[in-house]
């Protein structure tokens, strides 16, 4: 890692440029220079963006310049989308202008063979000599919420929030942005790190670690340079905020595939993964899990132990979840006698009186929240997986049936549906209020169809098996924090 | 298992009753006797359903009888929803009437303790003596496509098709029906087997095995009686059609939870799971996977080997899939030189020339299908995982942007969107045509948002890791078939 002060100064500018220039901007919306500029303009970039195009006087309605030399005044950032052979020359102009940061979208460097490797060495040399911080080359772009800068190839306008993401594959990374939108995870900063010719994964990680606006760092990592200082940096960050990484190239075939598309070498991945866990990095098992873990850790505290209570509305689902917890290394706790007595007052006499707590035929929403609270407060419980936390108008189908059979009038059906809708709104709001103040980790599993869950400040995990695996990662992180920071955790 | 001829005769009636009676039918739509009757009536049951209710002359518009004795003429099926203490008396009437089959929805039997165990023994005794085939007790119901009989507690009208499902948990089972609707898997028959007091998992399995309308059997199993003949029956069926089981109670805590909700004992599950695999049963890893495997095997042939080709539109996704395949025990094959040469003609010169086949920046739909075909035809490839088979109008966001910026007119945007829609319709249809005739297994991974995928006769698996795990189960099944039936497989 390079000098931290230097890096911070450059990164501050990269993520909040006041005046940026795009070399290769074009009115042709079939080209990246058109597509990305359109996205920057439409997502209301807070700074000024100046197109450079040798032919057109105006690009997408903005005054354009024939070359970078023609642009007067100070510039913070150069976005480069021109073909690879032109990039060294352009970066020399960037250096001459004293622009501190560059994003090289252009591909055709070390990922394409020997000539590409040479060309990448050349551009890195130019940047290093001039003190330019370069993102890429071969990057799918950058997003900054603070600057409202959507400099991305993918058609996504990310939900804004407090996650930061570093992706060694643009496609995989931008998918984390898409998923975030579905699951309620908002982003403060995003970088597709591309070939990492200049700026590396651990440099972004270090910066995001210092950023008070960032509350979690997500990563997709394929290669890690053996010279990297990742393992020294990570433990500093993971004490303060979760770092969740999905590691591609875990197997030899995966590593081989990785080396051919970003030019990165995968290295001894067993060793690296073990070291990363030691450093408190949460090792996710899928792209999906990265995003959902980040959202879960945003909504819920870190578990203080591995003793799980399970609440379910159906016996079979309790079995499935108990199996999945046991397989993930979690303990299905024995509930305290007092907990059972309190549940006895809500549940029918024949309930199973054990963990999982099967609510049998009790359907009331209030009873659900009451049972959840009783289980959560049990001194033997560290965390809860709450199944069937559905917020759907389950009865809507039945109402339609009754309307068709002319047993209920249109008006009656309309009123009943309205009532169901109000009931589920109330349930969402009570459940959220409860979860917001709960001191222990609660993961909710279920579905709803009415609206995206993030609007309600909740997250429904779709599969109980997935909730168990997520909980296991969260428990590991909790135990890391207890070791690293003392018993209080975060 | 009981006598096969007897069982077949009774089951034939159960799944195709001409005249059925519901004891406990009611106009109260808050009770199961009202809810289930409404569903039977609205889903256009092909037979006659007669309500029995001691008070009302009409129930949901049908003439009702005060007691079963008052109903004249032959009856095929009795559906019982009255409280558990009344069930023995009612079943004695069923016996007296000579009704061959009964569905006991009522709960409160062996799942609730000693008194329940005694009551269940009593009703089973009555059925056994009278030769009544009983479903349940404590069942969430039955669905039969042929009879258009939707006798289910859950608010689902299943998609019709050729799967059959046996579920030892009603909630888990009906979820397979919901999921089927989302993923395009239609059902011919469904049974929530409840406590299996009389009719057992393997008896349903045997019958579904003989049924020419059933092309796959799905199961959720918690307990297996050590006396069961499941292991003798299964290999007969698995040679003819896939049997896909999700086993709950794999761990001791899961088994403990299972024993408390259906009264079933989980037994030595490690041993059972091994024996089931030996018998050619596909052991799924989640409820979701059961349904998606069944649909995949409906759409695609069984793989003849484990050598996988991967097609991707993004390098990182190729890495992720290669890792997931290797971890699932699949081989990432080396592509033939001829395959590479043929791909060279479509892909840019810097493509990675290996497996996974990364299409880099080639976006054309036709190129996608061409590349897929080239990989699939490779003699070193047994099956393909095709990523990024998206059928979404990805560019719609960009068009909206351009409209907002007034760079494109409303009319132009409308026309472009229409064009995109037509393009994706054409892609769906070409892809489906290709997959329909392909001789090797192809699993497609991607998303689309326009319409449910089943309308197009395709299935998009949502996560590449999931596709790899599914493929591994399909390869195992293919290798079982090759062993059991000779090299040709099915």
Interface residues (C-beta under 8 A of the other chain):
Chain A: X29 X35 X38 X39 X41 X42 X60 X61 X107 X108 X111 X112 X113 X116 X155 X156 X157 X167 X168 X169 X170 X171 X172 X173 X220 X222 X246 X248 X249 X250 X251 X252 X253 X254 X256 X257 X258 X260 X261 X262 X285 X286 X287 X288 X313 X314 X315 X316 X317 X318 X319 X320 X322 X323 X325 X326 X327 X332 X350 X352 X354 X356 X358 X361 X394 X395 X396 X397 X398 X401 X402 X404 X405 X407 X463 X465
Chain B: X29 X35 X38 X39 X41 X42 X60 X61 X107 X108 X111 X112 X113 X116 X155 X156 X157 X167 X168 X169 X170 X171 X172 X173 X220 X222 X246 X248 X249 X250 X251 X252 X253 X254 X256 X257 X258 X260 X261 X262 X285 X286 X287 X288 X313 X314 X315 X316 X317 X318 X319 X320 X322 X323 X325 X326 X327 X332 X350 X352 X354 X356 X358 X361 X394 X395 X396 X397 X398 X401 X402 X404 X405 X407 X463 X465
